[in-house]
Amino acid sequence: MASLDDRTIAVSRVYSQSMLQLAEAQSEAEILGDELSQLAELAGKDELFADFLSRPLIDPEDRRESLETLFRGRAHDLLVDSLQVLNRKGRMALLPAVAQTYQEALHGLRHQREVTVRTAIPLTDGLRKSLLAALGQHLKSEILLTEVVDTSLIGGLVVQAGDNKFDASVATGIKNLGDALLERGSREIESGASLANSADQADEER
């Protein structure tokens, strides 16, 4: 989203908000969001598919028929109908932005926040629970946590929630968690070294 201009984001939100309202009325907002995200992901990976969706030279009527053939009966009707609206308005290139703004609106509706945590070693259940509690209290939201193990990190952890900057109230809790991760990592290294020494000793005794 950071690479999109404000006008693209604003126009995308008009479509995604309308889609969300219709889907929520049918209690299928999550289903539509998942299908939208999958379609946008496919467009990001498959250049031919992305070209089919957004190339201006493709006749809109030909694209309309192709969309019906490809997706009607295989995807949610709201998704197919929305694609047809985007096609009719010449806005198919907005699909990735529509998918993103839809998810943002859905998370806002559900009082959810996406947060990514990067750690040098995997979180334990206890540390994960503590992190979710600290972030949930600070952000006043249900936390949708994505965990990434990054062995290049010198220590502690890196937490990112969009462009959010944490204040001292949550930073203290995160620092404590980082210290716990450092301590755990040190124990694992020491344990590994101890195990290696024992193995070396065993080899020498043979």
VENSUL-V798983 format. One record per pair of residues at least 6 apart in sequence whose ideal C-beta (glycine too) atoms are under 6 Angstrom apart, sorted by sequence separation. I is the first residue (numbers start at 0). J is the second residue. D is the distance in whole Angstrom. If there is no record, write none. Layout:
i=(I;I)
j=(J;J)
d=(D;D)
This chain:
i=(22;42;85;41;42;135;71;134;19;22;70;42;131;158;66;114;156;155;63;62;156;112;59;121;154;112;114;111;110;111;112;113;114;115;116;117;119;111;117;137;119;133;53;118;52;53;133;34;116;117;34;116;31;34;115;30;31;114;130;31;129;112;126;22;39;21;39;39;36;118;18;35;120;119;35;32;32;32;28;11;15;19;14;11;15;19;11;15;12;16;7;11;15;3;0)
j=(28;48;91;48;49;142;79;142;28;31;79;52;142;173;82;134;177;177;86;86;180;138;86;148;181;140;142;140;140;141;142;143;144;145;146;147;150;143;149;169;152;169;91;156;91;92;172;74;156;157;75;158;75;78;159;75;77;160;176;78;176;160;176;77;94;77;95;98;98;180;81;98;184;184;101;101;102;105;105;93;97;101;97;96;100;104;97;101;100;104;96;100;104;96;99)
d=(4;6;5;6;4;5;5;5;6;4;5;6;5;6;5;6;5;3;6;5;6;5;6;6;5;4;5;6;5;5;6;5;6;5;6;5;6;5;5;4;4;6;5;5;5;4;4;5;6;4;6;5;6;5;5;6;5;4;6;6;6;6;6;6;6;6;5;4;5;6;5;4;5;6;6;6;6;5;6;5;5;6;5;4;4;5;5;4;5;6;6;5;6;6;5)
